[in-house]
Amino acid sequence: MQILFINILMDGPPSQSLGVDPVDPVVMQKPPRKKNEPIITRRFLYRVLFSASTIVLGTLVYLLYCVGRGRACVAQGTDYGV
């Protein structure tokens, strides 16, 4: 029962957000992709790598900031510091 409750809580907000998106009439006008065309294109891969690099760089900068202050970074208001 608890797993079902957690599933409802975790899936509810994203599904509601996607459910209220306006309909895009152009989607059905586009032709299907070719059978031999890759799903993961070079442009898509660059975008994913750029996003991942930005997140990693931001995390490392924050870590170095905390180490430079001489103390561990603790999440405020959570039990992570226990």
PDB file with one MODEL, atoms N, CA, C and O in Angstrom:
MODEL        1
ATOM      1  N   MET A   1       0.822  -1.183   0.000  1.00  0.00           N
ATOM      2  CA  MET A   1       0.000   0.000   0.000  1.00  0.00           C
ATOM      3  C   MET A   1       0.873   1.256   0.000  1.00  0.00           C
ATOM      4  O   MET A   1       0.554   2.246  -0.659  1.00  0.00           O
ATOM      5  N   GLN A   2       1.973   1.204   0.745  1.00  0.00           N
ATOM      6  CA  GLN A   2       2.849   2.363   0.790  1.00  0.00           C
ATOM      7  C   GLN A   2       3.519   2.602  -0.557  1.00  0.00           C
ATOM      8  O   GLN A   2       3.703   3.749  -0.963  1.00  0.00           O
ATOM      9  N   ILE A   3       3.881   1.538  -1.245  1.00  0.00           N
ATOM     10  CA  ILE A   3       4.504   1.691  -2.564  1.00  0.00           C
ATOM     11  C   ILE A   3       3.524   2.333  -3.533  1.00  0.00           C
ATOM     12  O   ILE A   3       3.914   3.188  -4.328  1.00  0.00           O
ATOM     13  N   LEU A   4       2.272   1.941  -3.480  1.00  0.00           N
ATOM     14  CA  LEU A   4       1.263   2.536  -4.339  1.00  0.00           C
ATOM     15  C   LEU A   4       1.098   4.018  -4.031  1.00  0.00           C
ATOM     16  O   LEU A   4       0.978   4.835  -4.944  1.00  0.00           O
ATOM     17  N   PHE A   5       1.092   4.365  -2.752  1.00  0.00           N
ATOM     18  CA  PHE A   5       0.953   5.761  -2.351  1.00  0.00           C
ATOM     19  C   PHE A   5       2.141   6.589  -2.859  1.00  0.00           C
ATOM     20  O   PHE A   5       1.952   7.689  -3.377  1.00  0.00           O
ATOM     21  N   ILE A   6       3.345   6.068  -2.714  1.00  0.00           N
ATOM     22  CA  ILE A   6       4.531   6.778  -3.197  1.00  0.00           C
ATOM     23  C   ILE A   6       4.488   6.909  -4.717  1.00  0.00           C
ATOM     24  O   ILE A   6       4.863   7.946  -5.265  1.00  0.00           O
ATOM     25  N   ASN A   7       4.034   5.867  -5.391  1.00  0.00           N
ATOM     26  CA  ASN A   7       3.919   5.909  -6.847  1.00  0.00           C
ATOM     27  C   ASN A   7       2.950   7.005  -7.282  1.00  0.00           C
ATOM     28  O   ASN A   7       3.227   7.740  -8.229  1.00  0.00           O
ATOM     29  N   ILE A   8       1.832   7.114  -6.603  1.00  0.00           N
ATOM     30  CA  ILE A   8       0.854   8.152  -6.942  1.00  0.00           C
ATOM     31  C   ILE A   8       1.438   9.537  -6.699  1.00  0.00           C
ATOM     32  O   ILE A   8       1.251  10.444  -7.511  1.00  0.00           O
ATOM     33  N   LEU A   9       2.142   9.701  -5.588  1.00  0.00           N
ATOM     34  CA  LEU A   9       2.743  11.005  -5.295  1.00  0.00           C
ATOM     35  C   LEU A   9       3.819  11.383  -6.299  1.00  0.00           C
ATOM     36  O   LEU A   9       3.915  12.544  -6.698  1.00  0.00           O
ATOM     37  N   MET A  10       4.627  10.420  -6.711  1.00  0.00           N
ATOM     38  CA  MET A  10       5.741  10.723  -7.604  1.00  0.00           C
ATOM     39  C   MET A  10       5.301  10.871  -9.060  1.00  0.00           C
ATOM     40  O   MET A  10       5.920  11.623  -9.813  1.00  0.00           O
ATOM     41  N   ASP A  11       4.263  10.179  -9.462  1.00  0.00           N
ATOM     42  CA  ASP A  11       3.818  10.236 -10.859  1.00  0.00           C
ATOM     43  C   ASP A  11       2.739  11.282 -11.106  1.00  0.00           C
ATOM     44  O   ASP A  11       2.518  11.690 -12.246  1.00  0.00           O
ATOM     45  N   GLY A  12       2.075  11.710 -10.058  1.00  0.00           N
ATOM     46  CA  GLY A  12       0.953  12.632 -10.218  1.00  0.00           C
ATOM     47  C   GLY A  12       1.323  13.992 -10.785  1.00  0.00           C
ATOM     48  O   GLY A  12       0.807  14.365 -11.838  1.00  0.00           O
ATOM     49  N   PRO A  13       2.202  14.752 -10.125  1.00  0.00           N
ATOM     50  CA  PRO A  13       2.520  16.100 -10.628  1.00  0.00           C
ATOM     51  C   PRO A  13       3.099  16.130 -12.038  1.00  0.00           C
ATOM     52  O   PRO A  13       2.681  16.973 -12.831  1.00  0.00           O
ATOM     53  N   PRO A  14       4.054  15.242 -12.396  1.00  0.00           N
ATOM     54  CA  PRO A  14       4.533  15.298 -13.781  1.00  0.00           C
ATOM     55  C   PRO A  14       3.448  14.984 -14.808  1.00  0.00           C
ATOM     56  O   PRO A  14       3.402  15.599 -15.873  1.00  0.00           O
ATOM     57  N   SER A  15       2.579  14.030 -14.489  1.00  0.00           N
ATOM     58  CA  SER A  15       1.531  13.697 -15.453  1.00  0.00           C
ATOM     59  C   SER A  15       0.532  14.834 -15.586  1.00  0.00           C
ATOM     60  O   SER A  15       0.007  15.067 -16.675  1.00  0.00           O
ATOM     61  N   GLN A  16       0.260  15.541 -14.506  1.00  0.00           N
ATOM     62  CA  GLN A  16      -0.645  16.692 -14.600  1.00  0.00           C
ATOM     63  C   GLN A  16      -0.006  17.813 -15.405  1.00  0.00           C
ATOM     64  O   GLN A  16      -0.687  18.504 -16.163  1.00  0.00           O
ATOM     65  N   SER A  17       1.295  17.992 -15.243  1.00  0.00           N
ATOM     66  CA  SER A  17       1.981  19.025 -16.016  1.00  0.00           C
ATOM     67  C   SER A  17       1.945  18.712 -17.504  1.00  0.00           C
ATOM     68  O   SER A  17       1.724  19.602 -18.326  1.00  0.00           O
ATOM     69  N   LEU A  18       2.162  17.452 -17.851  1.00  0.00           N
ATOM     70  CA  LEU A  18       2.127  17.081 -19.259  1.00  0.00           C
ATOM     71  C   LEU A  18       0.713  17.094 -19.817  1.00  0.00           C
ATOM     72  O   LEU A  18       0.518  17.313 -21.012  1.00  0.00           O
ATOM     73  N   GLY A  19      -0.269  16.861 -18.962  1.00  0.00           N
ATOM     74  CA  GLY A  19      -1.658  16.804 -19.417  1.00  0.00           C
ATOM     75  C   GLY A  19      -2.244  18.147 -19.780  1.00  0.00           C
ATOM     76  O   GLY A  19      -3.235  18.207 -20.508  1.00  0.00           O
ATOM     77  N   VAL A  20      -1.656  19.236 -19.289  1.00  0.00           N
ATOM     78  CA  VAL A  20      -2.208  20.559 -19.574  1.00  0.00           C
ATOM     79  C   VAL A  20      -1.438  21.287 -20.671  1.00  0.00           C
ATOM     80  O   VAL A  20      -1.725  22.447 -20.964  1.00  0.00           O
ATOM     81  N   ASP A  21      -0.464  20.615 -21.279  1.00  0.00           N
ATOM     82  CA  ASP A  21       0.246  21.235 -22.395  1.00  0.00           C
ATOM     83  C   ASP A  21      -0.711  21.447 -23.556  1.00  0.00           C
ATOM     84  O   ASP A  21      -1.573  20.607 -23.816  1.00  0.00           O
ATOM     85  N   PRO A  22      -0.563  22.569 -24.255  1.00  0.00           N
ATOM     86  CA  PRO A  22      -1.432  22.783 -25.415  1.00  0.00           C
ATOM     87  C   PRO A  22      -1.108  21.797 -26.536  1.00  0.00           C
ATOM     88  O   PRO A  22       0.026  21.333 -26.659  1.00  0.00           O
ATOM     89  N   VAL A  23      -2.091  21.490 -27.333  1.00  0.00           N
ATOM     90  CA  VAL A  23      -1.929  20.565 -28.445  1.00  0.00           C
ATOM     91  C   VAL A  23      -1.108  21.239 -29.536  1.00  0.00           C
ATOM     92  O   VAL A  23      -1.353  22.395 -29.882  1.00  0.00           O
ATOM     93  N   ASP A  24      -0.139  20.518 -30.073  1.00  0.00           N
ATOM     94  CA  ASP A  24       0.692  21.036 -31.153  1.00  0.00           C
ATOM     95  C   ASP A  24       0.203  20.432 -32.464  1.00  0.00           C
ATOM     96  O   ASP A  24       0.457  19.256 -32.726  1.00  0.00           O
ATOM     97  N   PRO A  25      -0.494  21.211 -33.295  1.00  0.00           N
ATOM     98  CA  PRO A  25      -1.057  20.642 -34.525  1.00  0.00           C
ATOM     99  C   PRO A  25      -0.007  20.288 -35.572  1.00  0.00           C
ATOM    100  O   PRO A  25      -0.309  19.544 -36.506  1.00  0.00           O
ATOM    101  N   VAL A  26       1.209  20.796 -35.444  1.00  0.00           N
ATOM    102  CA  VAL A  26       2.246  20.568 -36.441  1.00  0.00           C
ATOM    103  C   VAL A  26       2.851  19.167 -36.299  1.00  0.00           C
ATOM    104  O   VAL A  26       3.437  18.655 -37.252  1.00  0.00           O
ATOM    105  N   VAL A  27       2.719  18.550 -35.142  1.00  0.00           N
ATOM    106  CA  VAL A  27       3.362  17.262 -34.893  1.00  0.00           C
ATOM    107  C   VAL A  27       2.898  16.214 -35.900  1.00  0.00           C
ATOM    108  O   VAL A  27       3.719  15.468 -36.433  1.00  0.00           O
ATOM    109  N   MET A  28       1.632  16.149 -36.160  1.00  0.00           N
ATOM    110  CA  MET A  28       1.118  15.132 -37.074  1.00  0.00           C
ATOM    111  C   MET A  28       1.366  15.478 -38.540  1.00  0.00           C
ATOM    112  O   MET A  28       1.156  14.636 -39.414  1.00  0.00           O
ATOM    113  N   GLN A  29       1.804  16.691 -38.820  1.00  0.00           N
ATOM    114  CA  GLN A  29       2.090  17.091 -40.194  1.00  0.00           C
ATOM    115  C   GLN A  29       3.499  16.689 -40.623  1.00  0.00           C
ATOM    116  O   GLN A  29       3.796  16.625 -41.816  1.00  0.00           O
ATOM    117  N   LYS A  30       4.374  16.415 -39.636  1.00  0.00           N
ATOM    118  CA  LYS A  30       5.747  16.034 -39.965  1.00  0.00           C
ATOM    119  C   LYS A  30       5.780  14.595 -40.465  1.00  0.00           C
ATOM    120  O   LYS A  30       5.076  13.737 -39.932  1.00  0.00           O
ATOM    121  N   PRO A  31       6.586  14.327 -41.476  1.00  0.00           N
ATOM    122  CA  PRO A  31       6.701  12.934 -41.946  1.00  0.00           C
ATOM    123  C   PRO A  31       7.485  12.101 -40.932  1.00  0.00           C
ATOM    124  O   PRO A  31       8.273  12.654 -40.165  1.00  0.00           O
ATOM    125  N   PRO A  32       7.285  10.802 -40.915  1.00  0.00           N
ATOM    126  CA  PRO A  32       8.049   9.952 -39.989  1.00  0.00           C
ATOM    127  C   PRO A  32       9.526   9.943 -40.372  1.00  0.00           C
ATOM    128  O   PRO A  32       9.886  10.192 -41.522  1.00  0.00           O
ATOM    129  N   ARG A  33      10.356   9.657 -39.405  1.00  0.00           N
ATOM    130  CA  ARG A  33      11.790   9.606 -39.683  1.00  0.00           C
ATOM    131  C   ARG A  33      12.105   8.365 -40.514  1.00  0.00           C
ATOM    132  O   ARG A  33      11.336   7.404 -40.534  1.00  0.00           O
ATOM    133  N   LYS A  34      13.219   8.404 -41.180  1.00  0.00           N
ATOM    134  CA  LYS A  34      13.629   7.269 -42.006  1.00  0.00           C
ATOM    135  C   LYS A  34      14.015   6.086 -41.126  1.00  0.00           C
ATOM    136  O   LYS A  34      14.418   6.260 -39.976  1.00  0.00           O
ATOM    137  N   LYS A  35      13.888   4.903 -41.668  1.00  0.00           N
ATOM    138  CA  LYS A  35      14.152   3.687 -40.907  1.00  0.00           C
ATOM    139  C   LYS A  35      15.609   3.597 -40.471  1.00  0.00           C
ATOM    140  O   LYS A  35      15.891   3.101 -39.380  1.00  0.00           O
ATOM    141  N   ASN A  36      16.527   4.058 -41.289  1.00  0.00           N
ATOM    142  CA  ASN A  36      17.946   3.952 -40.951  1.00  0.00           C
ATOM    143  C   ASN A  36      18.488   5.208 -40.255  1.00  0.00           C
ATOM    144  O   ASN A  36      19.683   5.280 -39.968  1.00  0.00           O
ATOM    145  N   GLU A  37      17.645   6.179 -39.986  1.00  0.00           N
ATOM    146  CA  GLU A  37      18.063   7.397 -39.295  1.00  0.00           C
ATOM    147  C   GLU A  37      18.249   7.086 -37.802  1.00  0.00           C
ATOM    148  O   GLU A  37      17.387   6.448 -37.199  1.00  0.00           O
ATOM    149  N   PRO A  38      19.360   7.528 -37.201  1.00  0.00           N
ATOM    150  CA  PRO A  38      19.589   7.213 -35.790  1.00  0.00           C
ATOM    151  C   PRO A  38      18.631   7.979 -34.875  1.00  0.00           C
ATOM    152  O   PRO A  38      18.223   9.100 -35.180  1.00  0.00           O
ATOM    153  N   ILE A  39      18.282   7.355 -33.757  1.00  0.00           N
ATOM    154  CA  ILE A  39      17.424   8.016 -32.774  1.00  0.00           C
ATOM    155  C   ILE A  39      18.230   9.050 -32.007  1.00  0.00           C
ATOM    156  O   ILE A  39      17.757  10.160 -31.766  1.00  0.00           O
ATOM    157  N   ILE A  40      19.443   8.686 -31.624  1.00  0.00           N
ATOM    158  CA  ILE A  40      20.317   9.618 -30.915  1.00  0.00           C
ATOM    159  C   ILE A  40      21.229  10.270 -31.947  1.00  0.00           C
ATOM    160  O   ILE A  40      22.191   9.667 -32.422  1.00  0.00           O
ATOM    161  N   THR A  41      20.910  11.490 -32.275  1.00  0.00           N
ATOM    162  CA  THR A  41      21.687  12.213 -33.279  1.00  0.00           C
ATOM    163  C   THR A  41      22.897  12.866 -32.624  1.00  0.00           C
ATOM    164  O   THR A  41      22.993  12.941 -31.400  1.00  0.00           O
ATOM    165  N   ARG A  42      23.799  13.329 -33.445  1.00  0.00           N
ATOM    166  CA  ARG A  42      24.997  13.996 -32.943  1.00  0.00           C
ATOM    167  C   ARG A  42      24.613  15.269 -32.181  1.00  0.00           C
ATOM    168  O   ARG A  42      25.197  15.557 -31.137  1.00  0.00           O
ATOM    169  N   ARG A  43      23.658  16.019 -32.679  1.00  0.00           N
ATOM    170  CA  ARG A  43      23.218  17.252 -32.010  1.00  0.00           C
ATOM    171  C   ARG A  43      22.611  16.934 -30.645  1.00  0.00           C
ATOM    172  O   ARG A  43      22.888  17.625 -29.664  1.00  0.00           O
ATOM    173  N   PHE A  44      21.784  15.889 -30.582  1.00  0.00           N
ATOM    174  CA  PHE A  44      21.166  15.484 -29.328  1.00  0.00           C
ATOM    175  C   PHE A  44      22.230  15.066 -28.316  1.00  0.00           C
ATOM    176  O   PHE A  44      22.151  15.425 -27.141  1.00  0.00           O
ATOM    177  N   LEU A  45      23.216  14.311 -28.772  1.00  0.00           N
ATOM    178  CA  LEU A  45      24.285  13.860 -27.894  1.00  0.00           C
ATOM    179  C   LEU A  45      25.083  15.044 -27.356  1.00  0.00           C
ATOM    180  O   LEU A  45      25.439  15.054 -26.178  1.00  0.00           O
ATOM    181  N   TYR A  46      25.369  16.035 -28.187  1.00  0.00           N
ATOM    182  CA  TYR A  46      26.075  17.228 -27.727  1.00  0.00           C
ATOM    183  C   TYR A  46      25.261  17.979 -26.677  1.00  0.00           C
ATOM    184  O   TYR A  46      25.812  18.476 -25.695  1.00  0.00           O
ATOM    185  N   ARG A  47      23.955  18.060 -26.888  1.00  0.00           N
ATOM    186  CA  ARG A  47      23.108  18.770 -25.916  1.00  0.00           C
ATOM    187  C   ARG A  47      23.092  18.052 -24.575  1.00  0.00           C
ATOM    188  O   ARG A  47      23.153  18.694 -23.526  1.00  0.00           O
ATOM    189  N   VAL A  48      23.011  16.725 -24.600  1.00  0.00           N
ATOM    190  CA  VAL A  48      23.017  15.954 -23.360  1.00  0.00           C
ATOM    191  C   VAL A  48      24.358  16.107 -22.648  1.00  0.00           C
ATOM    192  O   VAL A  48      24.396  16.320 -21.436  1.00  0.00           O
ATOM    193  N   LEU A  49      25.444  16.002 -23.386  1.00  0.00           N
ATOM    194  CA  LEU A  49      26.771  16.139 -22.786  1.00  0.00           C
ATOM    195  C   LEU A  49      26.993  17.542 -22.238  1.00  0.00           C
ATOM    196  O   LEU A  49      27.632  17.699 -21.197  1.00  0.00           O
ATOM    197  N   PHE A  50      26.480  18.560 -22.913  1.00  0.00           N
ATOM    198  CA  PHE A  50      26.601  19.932 -22.413  1.00  0.00           C
ATOM    199  C   PHE A  50      25.831  20.091 -21.109  1.00  0.00           C
ATOM    200  O   PHE A  50      26.343  20.683 -20.160  1.00  0.00           O
ATOM    201  N   SER A  51      24.612  19.572 -21.049  1.00  0.00           N
ATOM    202  CA  SER A  51      23.816  19.671 -19.823  1.00  0.00           C
ATOM    203  C   SER A  51      24.480  18.920 -18.675  1.00  0.00           C
ATOM    204  O   SER A  51      24.553  19.431 -17.557  1.00  0.00           O
ATOM    205  N   ALA A  52      24.956  17.726 -18.943  1.00  0.00           N
ATOM    206  CA  ALA A  52      25.616  16.931 -17.900  1.00  0.00           C
ATOM    207  C   ALA A  52      26.891  17.627 -17.425  1.00  0.00           C
ATOM    208  O   ALA A  52      27.170  17.661 -16.226  1.00  0.00           O
ATOM    209  N   SER A  53      27.658  18.177 -18.350  1.00  0.00           N
ATOM    210  CA  SER A  53      28.889  18.878 -17.977  1.00  0.00           C
ATOM    211  C   SER A  53      28.597  20.099 -17.123  1.00  0.00           C
ATOM    212  O   SER A  53      29.327  20.381 -16.173  1.00  0.00           O
ATOM    213  N   THR A  54      27.538  20.824 -17.451  1.00  0.00           N
ATOM    214  CA  THR A  54      27.155  21.993 -16.661  1.00  0.00           C
ATOM    215  C   THR A  54      26.784  21.597 -15.238  1.00  0.00           C
ATOM    216  O   THR A  54      27.183  22.267 -14.286  1.00  0.00           O
ATOM    217  N   ILE A  55      26.031  20.526 -15.085  1.00  0.00           N
ATOM    218  CA  ILE A  55      25.640  20.063 -13.749  1.00  0.00           C
ATOM    219  C   ILE A  55      26.864  19.599 -12.960  1.00  0.00           C
ATOM    220  O   ILE A  55      27.014  19.940 -11.787  1.00  0.00           O
ATOM    221  N   VAL A  56      27.738  18.822 -13.602  1.00  0.00           N
ATOM    222  CA  VAL A  56      28.941  18.336 -12.922  1.00  0.00           C
ATOM    223  C   VAL A  56      29.838  19.507 -12.527  1.00  0.00           C
ATOM    224  O   VAL A  56      30.347  19.541 -11.407  1.00  0.00           O
ATOM    225  N   LEU A  57      30.035  20.455 -13.422  1.00  0.00           N
ATOM    226  CA  LEU A  57      30.883  21.607 -13.127  1.00  0.00           C
ATOM    227  C   LEU A  57      30.317  22.416 -11.969  1.00  0.00           C
ATOM    228  O   LEU A  57      31.060  22.831 -11.079  1.00  0.00           O
ATOM    229  N   GLY A  58      29.012  22.643 -11.974  1.00  0.00           N
ATOM    230  CA  GLY A  58      28.393  23.380 -10.874  1.00  0.00           C
ATOM    231  C   GLY A  58      28.544  22.664  -9.550  1.00  0.00           C
ATOM    232  O   GLY A  58      28.792  23.298  -8.524  1.00  0.00           O
ATOM    233  N   THR A  59      28.396  21.343  -9.559  1.00  0.00           N
ATOM    234  CA  THR A  59      28.549  20.565  -8.332  1.00  0.00           C
ATOM    235  C   THR A  59      29.987  20.623  -7.830  1.00  0.00           C
ATOM    236  O   THR A  59      30.211  20.775  -6.629  1.00  0.00           O
ATOM    237  N   LEU A  60      30.958  20.507  -8.721  1.00  0.00           N
ATOM    238  CA  LEU A  60      32.354  20.571  -8.317  1.00  0.00           C
ATOM    239  C   LEU A  60      32.745  21.952  -7.797  1.00  0.00           C
ATOM    240  O   LEU A  60      33.513  22.057  -6.840  1.00  0.00           O
ATOM    241  N   VAL A  61      32.229  23.003  -8.414  1.00  0.00           N
ATOM    242  CA  VAL A  61      32.501  24.359  -7.934  1.00  0.00           C
ATOM    243  C   VAL A  61      31.944  24.526  -6.521  1.00  0.00           C
ATOM    244  O   VAL A  61      32.608  25.103  -5.660  1.00  0.00           O
ATOM    245  N   TYR A  62      30.759  24.039  -6.283  1.00  0.00           N
ATOM    246  CA  TYR A  62      30.170  24.125  -4.945  1.00  0.00           C
ATOM    247  C   TYR A  62      30.981  23.307  -3.944  1.00  0.00           C
ATOM    248  O   TYR A  62      31.182  23.750  -2.813  1.00  0.00           O
ATOM    249  N   LEU A  63      31.446  22.135  -4.331  1.00  0.00           N
ATOM    250  CA  LEU A  63      32.266  21.311  -3.454  1.00  0.00           C
ATOM    251  C   LEU A  63      33.568  22.025  -3.115  1.00  0.00           C
ATOM    252  O   LEU A  63      33.968  22.054  -1.951  1.00  0.00           O
ATOM    253  N   LEU A  64      34.230  22.595  -4.104  1.00  0.00           N
ATOM    254  CA  LEU A  64      35.470  23.323  -3.849  1.00  0.00           C
ATOM    255  C   LEU A  64      35.229  24.540  -2.973  1.00  0.00           C
ATOM    256  O   LEU A  64      36.075  24.880  -2.145  1.00  0.00           O
ATOM    257  N   TYR A  65      34.105  25.193  -3.138  1.00  0.00           N
ATOM    258  CA  TYR A  65      33.739  26.325  -2.280  1.00  0.00           C
ATOM    259  C   TYR A  65      33.626  25.874  -0.827  1.00  0.00           C
ATOM    260  O   TYR A  65      34.124  26.544   0.078  1.00  0.00           O
ATOM    261  N   CYS A  66      32.970  24.741  -0.608  1.00  0.00           N
ATOM    262  CA  CYS A  66      32.794  24.235   0.752  1.00  0.00           C
ATOM    263  C   CYS A  66      34.118  23.777   1.351  1.00  0.00           C
ATOM    264  O   CYS A  66      34.386  24.027   2.526  1.00  0.00           O
ATOM    265  N   VAL A  67      34.938  23.116   0.561  1.00  0.00           N
ATOM    266  CA  VAL A  67      36.235  22.655   1.058  1.00  0.00           C
ATOM    267  C   VAL A  67      37.119  23.860   1.382  1.00  0.00           C
ATOM    268  O   VAL A  67      37.865  23.839   2.361  1.00  0.00           O
ATOM    269  N   GLY A  68      37.035  24.897   0.572  1.00  0.00           N
ATOM    270  CA  GLY A  68      37.819  26.106   0.815  1.00  0.00           C
ATOM    271  C   GLY A  68      37.435  26.813   2.101  1.00  0.00           C
ATOM    272  O   GLY A  68      38.267  27.486   2.708  1.00  0.00           O
ATOM    273  N   ARG A  69      36.198  26.673   2.521  1.00  0.00           N
ATOM    274  CA  ARG A  69      35.752  27.286   3.768  1.00  0.00           C
ATOM    275  C   ARG A  69      36.141  26.441   4.971  1.00  0.00           C
ATOM    276  O   ARG A  69      35.994  26.874   6.114  1.00  0.00           O
ATOM    277  N   GLY A  70      36.636  25.240   4.716  1.00  0.00           N
ATOM    278  CA  GLY A  70      37.115  24.398   5.792  1.00  0.00           C
ATOM    279  C   GLY A  70      36.046  23.627   6.530  1.00  0.00           C
ATOM    280  O   GLY A  70      36.275  23.166   7.649  1.00  0.00           O
ATOM    281  N   ARG A  71      34.895  23.481   5.931  1.00  0.00           N
ATOM    282  CA  ARG A  71      33.854  22.680   6.573  1.00  0.00           C
ATOM    283  C   ARG A  71      33.040  21.972   5.508  1.00  0.00           C
ATOM    284  O   ARG A  71      33.044  22.349   4.336  1.00  0.00           O
ATOM    285  N   ALA A  72      32.355  20.954   5.939  1.00  0.00           N
ATOM    286  CA  ALA A  72      31.544  20.168   5.003  1.00  0.00           C
ATOM    287  C   ALA A  72      30.257  20.913   4.695  1.00  0.00           C
ATOM    288  O   ALA A  72      29.698  21.591   5.558  1.00  0.00           O
ATOM    289  N   CYS A  73      29.798  20.785   3.476  1.00  0.00           N
ATOM    290  CA  CYS A  73      28.520  21.378   3.095  1.00  0.00           C
ATOM    291  C   CYS A  73      27.406  20.444   3.561  1.00  0.00           C
ATOM    292  O   CYS A  73      27.367  19.270   3.193  1.00  0.00           O
ATOM    293  N   VAL A  74      26.523  20.974   4.359  1.00  0.00           N
ATOM    294  CA  VAL A  74      25.432  20.176   4.894  1.00  0.00           C
ATOM    295  C   VAL A  74      24.133  20.760   4.373  1.00  0.00           C
ATOM    296  O   VAL A  74      23.934  21.975   4.392  1.00  0.00           O
ATOM    297  N   ALA A  75      23.254  19.891   3.910  1.00  0.00           N
ATOM    298  CA  ALA A  75      21.953  20.347   3.441  1.00  0.00           C
ATOM    299  C   ALA A  75      21.161  20.863   4.631  1.00  0.00           C
ATOM    300  O   ALA A  75      20.971  20.142   5.611  1.00  0.00           O
ATOM    301  N   GLN A  76      20.707  22.084   4.555  1.00  0.00           N
ATOM    302  CA  GLN A  76      19.953  22.684   5.643  1.00  0.00           C
ATOM    303  C   GLN A  76      18.553  22.111   5.700  1.00  0.00           C
ATOM    304  O   GLN A  76      17.889  21.975   4.672  1.00  0.00           O
ATOM    305  N   GLY A  77      18.103  21.775   6.897  1.00  0.00           N
ATOM    306  CA  GLY A  77      16.730  21.317   7.075  1.00  0.00           C
ATOM    307  C   GLY A  77      16.496  19.868   6.693  1.00  0.00           C
ATOM    308  O   GLY A  77      15.349  19.454   6.530  1.00  0.00           O
ATOM    309  N   THR A  78      17.547  19.097   6.547  1.00  0.00           N
ATOM    310  CA  THR A  78      17.387  17.687   6.211  1.00  0.00           C
ATOM    311  C   THR A  78      18.142  16.846   7.221  1.00  0.00           C
ATOM    312  O   THR A  78      18.817  17.380   8.101  1.00  0.00           O
ATOM    313  N   ASP A  79      18.033  15.573   7.102  1.00  0.00           N
ATOM    314  CA  ASP A  79      18.748  14.662   7.993  1.00  0.00           C
ATOM    315  C   ASP A  79      20.065  14.204   7.395  1.00  0.00           C
ATOM    316  O   ASP A  79      20.686  13.279   7.919  1.00  0.00           O
ATOM    317  N   TYR A  80      20.504  14.823   6.317  1.00  0.00           N
ATOM    318  CA  TYR A  80      21.736  14.402   5.677  1.00  0.00           C
ATOM    319  C   TYR A  80      22.962  14.672   6.549  1.00  0.00           C
ATOM    320  O   TYR A  80      23.976  13.985   6.422  1.00  0.00           O
ATOM    321  N   GLY A  81      22.876  15.648   7.414  1.00  0.00           N
ATOM    322  CA  GLY A  81      24.022  16.015   8.242  1.00  0.00           C
ATOM    323  C   GLY A  81      24.141  15.184   9.499  1.00  0.00           C
ATOM    324  O   GLY A  81      25.075  15.385  10.275  1.00  0.00           O
ATOM    325  N   VAL A  82      23.226  14.256   9.727  1.00  0.00           N
ATOM    326  CA  VAL A  82      23.247  13.465  10.952  1.00  0.00           C
ATOM    327  C   VAL A  82      24.303  12.399  10.874  1.00  0.00           C
ATOM    328  O   VAL A  82      24.472  11.628  11.818  1.00  0.00           O
TER     329      VAL A  82
ENDMDL
END
